[in-house]
Every structure is written in structure tokens, then in C-alpha cells.
Amino acid sequence: MDRTVYLAFDLPADEALALAQFLKRVGLDDYRRLAVDPDEAWTMLEAGERVRKALADAGYAPR
């Protein structure tokens, strides 16, 4: 069932920055608390990192 999903949507600048800040601060322990198992936690982390990179590429990369 591996497939690529393309997401395109608009965010107000303040929401983009807030999401970038969140993704900078969230870590594996946070995902582990919310995941059903370790594999899902790692998958969630990887997805978050992809979104974080997309935000950085769009100019939202908090220090």
C-alpha cells in the first residue's frame, strides 16, 4: 500500500510559523506517547520532518 500523497494547501503566515515552531520542538518521545506502537511513532516523526522541511523551503525555518 505504499503510495505518495501530494498535499497542497494555503496557510496564513502566522499559522505556518506556528506549525514550523511546533515541528521544531516536537520529538520522538512526543510521537511515542501518541502512537499505537514504535513503528507508527517513527512514521509520524518522518512525516513531521517532511512537513518541517517543506515549511523551511517556503521560508519558515525557526532557529
CHARMM internal coordinates of N, CA and C (Angstrom, degrees):
IC EDIT
DIST 1 N 1 CA 1.4317
DIST 1 CA 1 C 1.5240
ANGL 1 N 1 CA 1 C 111.54
DIST 1 C 2 N 1.3112
ANGL 1 CA 1 C 2 N 118.54
DIHE 1 N 1 CA 1 C 2 N 16.55
DIST 2 N 2 CA 1.4608
ANGL 1 C 2 N 2 CA 120.48
DIHE 1 CA 1 C 2 N 2 CA 176.67
DIST 2 CA 2 C 1.5137
ANGL 2 N 2 CA 2 C 109.74
DIHE 1 C 2 N 2 CA 2 C -70.16
DIST 2 C 3 N 1.3158
ANGL 2 CA 2 C 3 N 114.81
DIHE 2 N 2 CA 2 C 3 N 124.23
DIST 3 N 3 CA 1.4461
ANGL 2 C 3 N 3 CA 121.00
DIHE 2 CA 2 C 3 N 3 CA 174.23
DIST 3 CA 3 C 1.5130
ANGL 3 N 3 CA 3 C 107.30
DIHE 2 C 3 N 3 CA 3 C -151.65
DIST 3 C 4 N 1.2885
ANGL 3 CA 3 C 4 N 116.17
DIHE 3 N 3 CA 3 C 4 N 160.23
DIST 4 N 4 CA 1.4517
ANGL 3 C 4 N 4 CA 121.42
DIHE 3 CA 3 C 4 N 4 CA 178.84
DIST 4 CA 4 C 1.5170
ANGL 4 N 4 CA 4 C 108.58
DIHE 3 C 4 N 4 CA 4 C -98.99
DIST 4 C 5 N 1.2984
ANGL 4 CA 4 C 5 N 115.93
DIHE 4 N 4 CA 4 C 5 N 135.68
DIST 5 N 5 CA 1.4557
ANGL 4 C 5 N 5 CA 122.33
DIHE 4 CA 4 C 5 N 5 CA 178.02
DIST 5 CA 5 C 1.5249
ANGL 5 N 5 CA 5 C 107.47
DIHE 4 C 5 N 5 CA 5 C -112.46
DIST 5 C 6 N 1.3009
ANGL 5 CA 5 C 6 N 117.06
DIHE 5 N 5 CA 5 C 6 N 125.35
DIST 6 N 6 CA 1.4596
ANGL 5 C 6 N 6 CA 122.50
DIHE 5 CA 5 C 6 N 6 CA 178.17
DIST 6 CA 6 C 1.5195
ANGL 6 N 6 CA 6 C 108.78
DIHE 5 C 6 N 6 CA 6 C -94.92
DIST 6 C 7 N 1.3177
ANGL 6 CA 6 C 7 N 116.50
DIHE 6 N 6 CA 6 C 7 N 126.29
DIST 7 N 7 CA 1.4551
ANGL 6 C 7 N 7 CA 121.56
DIHE 6 CA 6 C 7 N 7 CA 178.52
DIST 7 CA 7 C 1.5230
ANGL 7 N 7 CA 7 C 108.83
DIHE 6 C 7 N 7 CA 7 C -116.55
DIST 7 C 8 N 1.2898
ANGL 7 CA 7 C 8 N 116.45
DIHE 7 N 7 CA 7 C 8 N 132.59
DIST 8 N 8 CA 1.4614
ANGL 7 C 8 N 8 CA 121.42
DIHE 7 CA 7 C 8 N 8 CA 174.60
DIST 8 CA 8 C 1.5180
ANGL 8 N 8 CA 8 C 107.62
DIHE 7 C 8 N 8 CA 8 C -139.64
DIST 8 C 9 N 1.3269
ANGL 8 CA 8 C 9 N 116.55
DIHE 8 N 8 CA 8 C 9 N 122.77
DIST 9 N 9 CA 1.4534
ANGL 8 C 9 N 9 CA 120.14
DIHE 8 CA 8 C 9 N 9 CA 178.68
DIST 9 CA 9 C 1.5168
ANGL 9 N 9 CA 9 C 108.94
DIHE 8 C 9 N 9 CA 9 C -157.10
DIST 9 C 10 N 1.2962
ANGL 9 CA 9 C 10 N 115.28
DIHE 9 N 9 CA 9 C 10 N 161.36
DIST 10 N 10 CA 1.4569
ANGL 9 C 10 N 10 CA 121.96
DIHE 9 CA 9 C 10 N 10 CA 179.67
DIST 10 CA 10 C 1.5224
ANGL 10 N 10 CA 10 C 109.72
DIHE 9 C 10 N 10 CA 10 C -99.13
DIST 10 C 11 N 1.3247
ANGL 10 CA 10 C 11 N 114.70
DIHE 10 N 10 CA 10 C 11 N 141.48
DIST 11 N 11 CA 1.4643
ANGL 10 C 11 N 11 CA 121.62
DIHE 10 CA 10 C 11 N 11 CA 174.08
DIST 11 CA 11 C 1.5231
ANGL 11 N 11 CA 11 C 108.05
DIHE 10 C 11 N 11 CA 11 C -128.70
DIST 11 C 12 N 1.3128
ANGL 11 CA 11 C 12 N 117.36
DIHE 11 N 11 CA 11 C 12 N 139.99
DIST 12 N 12 CA 1.4629
ANGL 11 C 12 N 12 CA 118.46
DIHE 11 CA 11 C 12 N 12 CA 169.93
DIST 12 CA 12 C 1.5344
ANGL 12 N 12 CA 12 C 108.47
DIHE 11 C 12 N 12 CA 12 C -61.59
DIST 12 C 13 N 1.3126
ANGL 12 CA 12 C 13 N 116.59
DIHE 12 N 12 CA 12 C 13 N 151.38
DIST 13 N 13 CA 1.4674
ANGL 12 C 13 N 13 CA 120.97
DIHE 12 CA 12 C 13 N 13 CA -176.02
DIST 13 CA 13 C 1.5205
ANGL 13 N 13 CA 13 C 112.45
DIHE 12 C 13 N 13 CA 13 C -56.43
DIST 13 C 14 N 1.3349
ANGL 13 CA 13 C 14 N 117.58
DIHE 13 N 13 CA 13 C 14 N -39.12
DIST 14 N 14 CA 1.4636
ANGL 13 C 14 N 14 CA 118.85
DIHE 13 CA 13 C 14 N 14 CA -178.96
DIST 14 CA 14 C 1.5246
ANGL 14 N 14 CA 14 C 111.66
DIHE 13 C 14 N 14 CA 14 C -66.74
DIST 14 C 15 N 1.3251
ANGL 14 CA 14 C 15 N 117.22
DIHE 14 N 14 CA 14 C 15 N -35.30
DIST 15 N 15 CA 1.4668
ANGL 14 C 15 N 15 CA 120.43
DIHE 14 CA 14 C 15 N 15 CA 177.53
DIST 15 CA 15 C 1.5259
ANGL 15 N 15 CA 15 C 110.94
DIHE 14 C 15 N 15 CA 15 C -71.65
DIST 15 C 16 N 1.3256
ANGL 15 CA 15 C 16 N 117.12
DIHE 15 N 15 CA 15 C 16 N -37.90
DIST 16 N 16 CA 1.4683
ANGL 15 C 16 N 16 CA 120.26
DIHE 15 CA 15 C 16 N 16 CA 177.69
DIST 16 CA 16 C 1.5233
ANGL 16 N 16 CA 16 C 110.21
DIHE 15 C 16 N 16 CA 16 C -62.12
DIST 16 C 17 N 1.3266
ANGL 16 CA 16 C 17 N 116.36
DIHE 16 N 16 CA 16 C 17 N -43.75
DIST 17 N 17 CA 1.4555
ANGL 16 C 17 N 17 CA 119.87
DIHE 16 CA 16 C 17 N 17 CA 179.06
DIST 17 CA 17 C 1.5268
ANGL 17 N 17 CA 17 C 110.98
DIHE 16 C 17 N 17 CA 17 C -66.10
DIST 17 C 18 N 1.3242
ANGL 17 CA 17 C 18 N 117.38
DIHE 17 N 17 CA 17 C 18 N -42.07
DIST 18 N 18 CA 1.4734
ANGL 17 C 18 N 18 CA 120.47
DIHE 17 CA 17 C 18 N 18 CA 179.12
DIST 18 CA 18 C 1.5226
ANGL 18 N 18 CA 18 C 110.93
DIHE 17 C 18 N 18 CA 18 C -63.16
DIST 18 C 19 N 1.3309
ANGL 18 CA 18 C 19 N 117.31
DIHE 18 N 18 CA 18 C 19 N -41.43
DIST 19 N 19 CA 1.4655
ANGL 18 C 19 N 19 CA 120.05
DIHE 18 CA 18 C 19 N 19 CA 178.33
DIST 19 CA 19 C 1.5215
ANGL 19 N 19 CA 19 C 110.78
DIHE 18 C 19 N 19 CA 19 C -66.07
DIST 19 C 20 N 1.3244
ANGL 19 CA 19 C 20 N 116.87
DIHE 19 N 19 CA 19 C 20 N -40.52
DIST 20 N 20 CA 1.4704
ANGL 19 C 20 N 20 CA 120.25
DIHE 19 CA 19 C 20 N 20 CA 177.38
DIST 20 CA 20 C 1.5228
ANGL 20 N 20 CA 20 C 110.58
DIHE 19 C 20 N 20 CA 20 C -61.96
DIST 20 C 21 N 1.3372
ANGL 20 CA 20 C 21 N 116.78
DIHE 20 N 20 CA 20 C 21 N -41.23
DIST 21 N 21 CA 1.4677
ANGL 20 C 21 N 21 CA 120.43
DIHE 20 CA 20 C 21 N 21 CA 177.75
DIST 21 CA 21 C 1.5358
ANGL 21 N 21 CA 21 C 110.52
DIHE 20 C 21 N 21 CA 21 C -63.15
DIST 21 C 22 N 1.3195
ANGL 21 CA 21 C 22 N 116.37
DIHE 21 N 21 CA 21 C 22 N -44.75
DIST 22 N 22 CA 1.4622
ANGL 21 C 22 N 22 CA 120.71
DIHE 21 CA 21 C 22 N 22 CA 179.33
DIST 22 CA 22 C 1.5183
ANGL 22 N 22 CA 22 C 110.87
DIHE 21 C 22 N 22 CA 22 C -58.94
DIST 22 C 23 N 1.3353
ANGL 22 CA 22 C 23 N 116.54
DIHE 22 N 22 CA 22 C 23 N -48.21
DIST 23 N 23 CA 1.4593
ANGL 22 C 23 N 23 CA 120.47
DIHE 22 CA 22 C 23 N 23 CA -177.10
DIST 23 CA 23 C 1.5177
ANGL 23 N 23 CA 23 C 111.78
DIHE 22 C 23 N 23 CA 23 C -67.92
DIST 23 C 24 N 1.3389
ANGL 23 CA 23 C 24 N 117.26
DIHE 23 N 23 CA 23 C 24 N -25.89
DIST 24 N 24 CA 1.4573
ANGL 23 C 24 N 24 CA 120.27
DIHE 23 CA 23 C 24 N 24 CA 174.71
DIST 24 CA 24 C 1.5250
ANGL 24 N 24 CA 24 C 110.41
DIHE 23 C 24 N 24 CA 24 C -69.57
DIST 24 C 25 N 1.3265
ANGL 24 CA 24 C 25 N 116.03
DIHE 24 N 24 CA 24 C 25 N -35.71
DIST 25 N 25 CA 1.4662
ANGL 24 C 25 N 25 CA 120.91
DIHE 24 CA 24 C 25 N 25 CA -173.14
DIST 25 CA 25 C 1.5267
ANGL 25 N 25 CA 25 C 114.94
DIHE 24 C 25 N 25 CA 25 C -90.44
DIST 25 C 26 N 1.3181
ANGL 25 CA 25 C 26 N 117.19
DIHE 25 N 25 CA 25 C 26 N -26.24
DIST 26 N 26 CA 1.4650
ANGL 25 C 26 N 26 CA 120.08
DIHE 25 CA 25 C 26 N 26 CA -177.72
DIST 26 CA 26 C 1.5304
ANGL 26 N 26 CA 26 C 109.39
DIHE 25 C 26 N 26 CA 26 C -72.12
DIST 26 C 27 N 1.3094
ANGL 26 CA 26 C 27 N 116.00
DIHE 26 N 26 CA 26 C 27 N 145.54
DIST 27 N 27 CA 1.4560
ANGL 26 C 27 N 27 CA 119.87
DIHE 26 CA 26 C 27 N 27 CA -178.64
DIST 27 CA 27 C 1.5172
ANGL 27 N 27 CA 27 C 112.12
DIHE 26 C 27 N 27 CA 27 C -134.43
DIST 27 C 28 N 1.2963
ANGL 27 CA 27 C 28 N 115.69
DIHE 27 N 27 CA 27 C 28 N 179.35
DIST 28 N 28 CA 1.4570
ANGL 27 C 28 N 28 CA 121.43
DIHE 27 CA 27 C 28 N 28 CA -177.42
DIST 28 CA 28 C 1.5278
ANGL 28 N 28 CA 28 C 111.62
DIHE 27 C 28 N 28 CA 28 C -57.11
DIST 28 C 29 N 1.3146
ANGL 28 CA 28 C 29 N 117.86
DIHE 28 N 28 CA 28 C 29 N -38.93
DIST 29 N 29 CA 1.4740
ANGL 28 C 29 N 29 CA 119.85
DIHE 28 CA 28 C 29 N 29 CA 179.30
DIST 29 CA 29 C 1.5277
ANGL 29 N 29 CA 29 C 111.36
DIHE 28 C 29 N 29 CA 29 C -60.44
DIST 29 C 30 N 1.3196
ANGL 29 CA 29 C 30 N 116.88
DIHE 29 N 29 CA 29 C 30 N -38.08
DIST 30 N 30 CA 1.4691
ANGL 29 C 30 N 30 CA 120.42
DIHE 29 CA 29 C 30 N 30 CA 177.83
DIST 30 CA 30 C 1.5262
ANGL 30 N 30 CA 30 C 110.40
DIHE 29 C 30 N 30 CA 30 C -64.55
DIST 30 C 31 N 1.3105
ANGL 30 CA 30 C 31 N 116.66
DIHE 30 N 30 CA 30 C 31 N -45.90
DIST 31 N 31 CA 1.4613
ANGL 30 C 31 N 31 CA 120.29
DIHE 30 CA 30 C 31 N 31 CA 178.71
DIST 31 CA 31 C 1.5268
ANGL 31 N 31 CA 31 C 110.96
DIHE 30 C 31 N 31 CA 31 C -64.28
DIST 31 C 32 N 1.3169
ANGL 31 CA 31 C 32 N 117.29
DIHE 31 N 31 CA 31 C 32 N -38.03
DIST 32 N 32 CA 1.4737
ANGL 31 C 32 N 32 CA 120.52
DIHE 31 CA 31 C 32 N 32 CA 179.71
DIST 32 CA 32 C 1.5236
ANGL 32 N 32 CA 32 C 111.50
DIHE 31 C 32 N 32 CA 32 C -60.69
DIST 32 C 33 N 1.3310
ANGL 32 CA 32 C 33 N 116.45
DIHE 32 N 32 CA 32 C 33 N -38.99
DIST 33 N 33 CA 1.4668
ANGL 32 C 33 N 33 CA 119.74
DIHE 32 CA 32 C 33 N 33 CA 179.64
DIST 33 CA 33 C 1.5252
ANGL 33 N 33 CA 33 C 112.03
DIHE 32 C 33 N 33 CA 33 C -65.07
DIST 33 C 34 N 1.3180
ANGL 33 CA 33 C 34 N 116.52
DIHE 33 N 33 CA 33 C 34 N -28.06
DIST 34 N 34 CA 1.4673
ANGL 33 C 34 N 34 CA 120.73
DIHE 33 CA 33 C 34 N 34 CA -175.83
DIST 34 CA 34 C 1.5257
ANGL 34 N 34 CA 34 C 113.93
DIHE 33 C 34 N 34 CA 34 C -99.33
DIST 34 C 35 N 1.3258
ANGL 34 CA 34 C 35 N 117.06
DIHE 34 N 34 CA 34 C 35 N -13.37
DIST 35 N 35 CA 1.4632
ANGL 34 C 35 N 35 CA 121.17
DIHE 34 CA 34 C 35 N 35 CA -175.82
DIST 35 CA 35 C 1.5251
ANGL 35 N 35 CA 35 C 111.72
DIHE 34 C 35 N 35 CA 35 C -88.29
DIST 35 C 36 N 1.3229
ANGL 35 CA 35 C 36 N 115.52
DIHE 35 N 35 CA 35 C 36 N 159.09
DIST 36 N 36 CA 1.4612
ANGL 35 C 36 N 36 CA 120.08
DIHE 35 CA 35 C 36 N 36 CA 177.39
DIST 36 CA 36 C 1.5265
ANGL 36 N 36 CA 36 C 111.97
DIHE 35 C 36 N 36 CA 36 C -81.98
DIST 36 C 37 N 1.3431
ANGL 36 CA 36 C 37 N 116.56
DIHE 36 N 36 CA 36 C 37 N -21.68
DIST 37 N 37 CA 1.4618
ANGL 36 C 37 N 37 CA 120.19
DIHE 36 CA 36 C 37 N 37 CA 177.98
DIST 37 CA 37 C 1.5314
ANGL 37 N 37 CA 37 C 108.67
DIHE 36 C 37 N 37 CA 37 C -159.91
DIST 37 C 38 N 1.3350
ANGL 37 CA 37 C 38 N 117.57
DIHE 37 N 37 CA 37 C 38 N 168.65
DIST 38 N 38 CA 1.4656
ANGL 37 C 38 N 38 CA 120.40
DIHE 37 CA 37 C 38 N 38 CA -178.22
DIST 38 CA 38 C 1.5366
ANGL 38 N 38 CA 38 C 113.87
DIHE 37 C 38 N 38 CA 38 C -59.06
DIST 38 C 39 N 1.3204
ANGL 38 CA 38 C 39 N 117.40
DIHE 38 N 38 CA 38 C 39 N -36.65
DIST 39 N 39 CA 1.4686
ANGL 38 C 39 N 39 CA 119.27
DIHE 38 CA 38 C 39 N 39 CA 179.23
DIST 39 CA 39 C 1.5203
ANGL 39 N 39 CA 39 C 111.12
DIHE 38 C 39 N 39 CA 39 C -61.85
DIST 39 C 40 N 1.3235
ANGL 39 CA 39 C 40 N 116.53
DIHE 39 N 39 CA 39 C 40 N -41.92
DIST 40 N 40 CA 1.4566
ANGL 39 C 40 N 40 CA 119.12
DIHE 39 CA 39 C 40 N 40 CA 179.27
DIST 40 CA 40 C 1.5265
ANGL 40 N 40 CA 40 C 110.47
DIHE 39 C 40 N 40 CA 40 C -66.57
DIST 40 C 41 N 1.3182
ANGL 40 CA 40 C 41 N 117.58
DIHE 40 N 40 CA 40 C 41 N -37.26
DIST 41 N 41 CA 1.4644
ANGL 40 C 41 N 41 CA 120.74
DIHE 40 CA 40 C 41 N 41 CA 178.21
DIST 41 CA 41 C 1.5228
ANGL 41 N 41 CA 41 C 110.77
DIHE 40 C 41 N 41 CA 41 C -60.10
DIST 41 C 42 N 1.3181
ANGL 41 CA 41 C 42 N 116.93
DIHE 41 N 41 CA 41 C 42 N -45.14
DIST 42 N 42 CA 1.4717
ANGL 41 C 42 N 42 CA 120.49
DIHE 41 CA 41 C 42 N 42 CA 178.53
DIST 42 CA 42 C 1.5277
ANGL 42 N 42 CA 42 C 111.01
DIHE 41 C 42 N 42 CA 42 C -64.90
DIST 42 C 43 N 1.3227
ANGL 42 CA 42 C 43 N 117.12
DIHE 42 N 42 CA 42 C 43 N -38.63
DIST 43 N 43 CA 1.4652
ANGL 42 C 43 N 43 CA 120.62
DIHE 42 CA 42 C 43 N 43 CA 178.39
DIST 43 CA 43 C 1.5293
ANGL 43 N 43 CA 43 C 110.01
DIHE 42 C 43 N 43 CA 43 C -64.82
DIST 43 C 44 N 1.3224
ANGL 43 CA 43 C 44 N 116.79
DIHE 43 N 43 CA 43 C 44 N -41.59
DIST 44 N 44 CA 1.4594
ANGL 43 C 44 N 44 CA 120.89
DIHE 43 CA 43 C 44 N 44 CA 177.32
DIST 44 CA 44 C 1.5295
ANGL 44 N 44 CA 44 C 110.63
DIHE 43 C 44 N 44 CA 44 C -62.25
DIST 44 C 45 N 1.3210
ANGL 44 CA 44 C 45 N 116.86
DIHE 44 N 44 CA 44 C 45 N -42.64
DIST 45 N 45 CA 1.4587
ANGL 44 C 45 N 45 CA 121.31
DIHE 44 CA 44 C 45 N 45 CA 178.55
DIST 45 CA 45 C 1.5236
ANGL 45 N 45 CA 45 C 110.56
DIHE 44 C 45 N 45 CA 45 C -61.18
DIST 45 C 46 N 1.3177
ANGL 45 CA 45 C 46 N 116.83
DIHE 45 N 45 CA 45 C 46 N -46.49
DIST 46 N 46 CA 1.4683
ANGL 45 C 46 N 46 CA 120.79
DIHE 45 CA 45 C 46 N 46 CA 179.92
DIST 46 CA 46 C 1.5246
ANGL 46 N 46 CA 46 C 111.11
DIHE 45 C 46 N 46 CA 46 C -61.41
DIST 46 C 47 N 1.3259
ANGL 46 CA 46 C 47 N 117.44
DIHE 46 N 46 CA 46 C 47 N -41.59
DIST 47 N 47 CA 1.4647
ANGL 46 C 47 N 47 CA 121.01
DIHE 46 CA 46 C 47 N 47 CA 178.70
DIST 47 CA 47 C 1.5285
ANGL 47 N 47 CA 47 C 110.29
DIHE 46 C 47 N 47 CA 47 C -64.70
DIST 47 C 48 N 1.3135
ANGL 47 CA 47 C 48 N 116.28
DIHE 47 N 47 CA 47 C 48 N -43.41
DIST 48 N 48 CA 1.4622
ANGL 47 C 48 N 48 CA 119.89
DIHE 47 CA 47 C 48 N 48 CA 177.89
DIST 48 CA 48 C 1.5125
ANGL 48 N 48 CA 48 C 112.14
DIHE 47 C 48 N 48 CA 48 C -60.68
DIST 48 C 49 N 1.3207
ANGL 48 CA 48 C 49 N 116.66
DIHE 48 N 48 CA 48 C 49 N -39.01
DIST 49 N 49 CA 1.4614
ANGL 48 C 49 N 49 CA 120.67
DIHE 48 CA 48 C 49 N 49 CA 178.71
DIST 49 CA 49 C 1.5335
ANGL 49 N 49 CA 49 C 111.40
DIHE 48 C 49 N 49 CA 49 C -66.26
DIST 49 C 50 N 1.3198
ANGL 49 CA 49 C 50 N 116.96
DIHE 49 N 49 CA 49 C 50 N -35.46
DIST 50 N 50 CA 1.4744
ANGL 49 C 50 N 50 CA 119.67
DIHE 49 CA 49 C 50 N 50 CA 177.02
DIST 50 CA 50 C 1.5245
ANGL 50 N 50 CA 50 C 110.59
DIHE 49 C 50 N 50 CA 50 C -65.28
DIST 50 C 51 N 1.3230
ANGL 50 CA 50 C 51 N 116.27
DIHE 50 N 50 CA 50 C 51 N -42.56
DIST 51 N 51 CA 1.4640
ANGL 50 C 51 N 51 CA 120.22
DIHE 50 CA 50 C 51 N 51 CA 178.50
DIST 51 CA 51 C 1.5237
ANGL 51 N 51 CA 51 C 109.51
DIHE 50 C 51 N 51 CA 51 C -66.62
DIST 51 C 52 N 1.3293
ANGL 51 CA 51 C 52 N 117.58
DIHE 51 N 51 CA 51 C 52 N -42.07
DIST 52 N 52 CA 1.4655
ANGL 51 C 52 N 52 CA 121.44
DIHE 51 CA 51 C 52 N 52 CA 178.17
DIST 52 CA 52 C 1.5186
ANGL 52 N 52 CA 52 C 110.75
DIHE 51 C 52 N 52 CA 52 C -58.01
DIST 52 C 53 N 1.3422
ANGL 52 CA 52 C 53 N 116.98
DIHE 52 N 52 CA 52 C 53 N -43.69
DIST 53 N 53 CA 1.4645
ANGL 52 C 53 N 53 CA 120.94
DIHE 52 CA 52 C 53 N 53 CA 179.26
DIST 53 CA 53 C 1.5236
ANGL 53 N 53 CA 53 C 111.02
DIHE 52 C 53 N 53 CA 53 C -65.14
DIST 53 C 54 N 1.3273
ANGL 53 CA 53 C 54 N 117.41
DIHE 53 N 53 CA 53 C 54 N -40.94
DIST 54 N 54 CA 1.4649
ANGL 53 C 54 N 54 CA 120.14
DIHE 53 CA 53 C 54 N 54 CA 178.52
DIST 54 CA 54 C 1.5287
ANGL 54 N 54 CA 54 C 110.51
DIHE 53 C 54 N 54 CA 54 C -62.53
DIST 54 C 55 N 1.3276
ANGL 54 CA 54 C 55 N 116.47
DIHE 54 N 54 CA 54 C 55 N -40.20
DIST 55 N 55 CA 1.4594
ANGL 54 C 55 N 55 CA 119.69
DIHE 54 CA 54 C 55 N 55 CA 176.82
DIST 55 CA 55 C 1.5304
ANGL 55 N 55 CA 55 C 110.73
DIHE 54 C 55 N 55 CA 55 C -64.87
DIST 55 C 56 N 1.3084
ANGL 55 CA 55 C 56 N 116.90
DIHE 55 N 55 CA 55 C 56 N -41.31
DIST 56 N 56 CA 1.4697
ANGL 55 C 56 N 56 CA 120.51
DIHE 55 CA 55 C 56 N 56 CA 178.03
DIST 56 CA 56 C 1.5248
ANGL 56 N 56 CA 56 C 110.42
DIHE 55 C 56 N 56 CA 56 C -62.30
DIST 56 C 57 N 1.3176
ANGL 56 CA 56 C 57 N 116.68
DIHE 56 N 56 CA 56 C 57 N -42.45
DIST 57 N 57 CA 1.4685
ANGL 56 C 57 N 57 CA 120.69
DIHE 56 CA 56 C 57 N 57 CA 178.85
DIST 57 CA 57 C 1.5295
ANGL 57 N 57 CA 57 C 111.55
DIHE 56 C 57 N 57 CA 57 C -63.21
DIST 57 C 58 N 1.3264
ANGL 57 CA 57 C 58 N 116.35
DIHE 57 N 57 CA 57 C 58 N -26.06
DIST 58 N 58 CA 1.4648
ANGL 57 C 58 N 58 CA 121.71
DIHE 57 CA 57 C 58 N 58 CA 179.38
DIST 58 CA 58 C 1.5382
ANGL 58 N 58 CA 58 C 111.22
DIHE 57 C 58 N 58 CA 58 C -89.31
DIST 58 C 59 N 1.3267
ANGL 58 CA 58 C 59 N 116.92
DIHE 58 N 58 CA 58 C 59 N 2.30
DIST 59 N 59 CA 1.4506
ANGL 58 C 59 N 59 CA 120.28
DIHE 58 CA 58 C 59 N 59 CA 177.21
DIST 59 CA 59 C 1.5094
ANGL 59 N 59 CA 59 C 114.98
DIHE 58 C 59 N 59 CA 59 C 99.40
DIST 59 C 60 N 1.3285
ANGL 59 CA 59 C 60 N 117.60
DIHE 59 N 59 CA 59 C 60 N 10.99
DIST 60 N 60 CA 1.4629
ANGL 59 C 60 N 60 CA 121.55
DIHE 59 CA 59 C 60 N 60 CA 179.46
DIST 60 CA 60 C 1.5192
ANGL 60 N 60 CA 60 C 109.54
DIHE 59 C 60 N 60 CA 60 C -116.05
DIST 60 C 61 N 1.3299
ANGL 60 CA 60 C 61 N 114.23
DIHE 60 N 60 CA 60 C 61 N 80.36
DIST 61 N 61 CA 1.4702
ANGL 60 C 61 N 61 CA 121.05
DIHE 60 CA 60 C 61 N 61 CA -179.22
DIST 61 CA 61 C 1.5256
ANGL 61 N 61 CA 61 C 108.32
DIHE 60 C 61 N 61 CA 61 C -126.88
DIST 61 C 62 N 1.3248
ANGL 61 CA 61 C 62 N 118.16
DIHE 61 N 61 CA 61 C 62 N 87.14
DIST 62 N 62 CA 1.4587
ANGL 61 C 62 N 62 CA 119.41
DIHE 61 CA 61 C 62 N 62 CA -178.98
DIST 62 CA 62 C 1.5259
ANGL 62 N 62 CA 62 C 111.63
DIHE 61 C 62 N 62 CA 62 C -65.23
DIST 62 C 63 N 1.3095
ANGL 62 CA 62 C 63 N 115.36
DIHE 62 N 62 CA 62 C 63 N 150.90
DIST 63 N 63 CA 1.4765
ANGL 62 C 63 N 63 CA 119.96
DIHE 62 CA 62 C 63 N 63 CA -179.55
DIST 63 CA 63 C 1.4927
ANGL 63 N 63 CA 63 C 111.42
DIHE 62 C 63 N 63 CA 63 C -72.09
END
COOR INIT
IC SEED 1 N 1 CA 1 C
IC BUILD
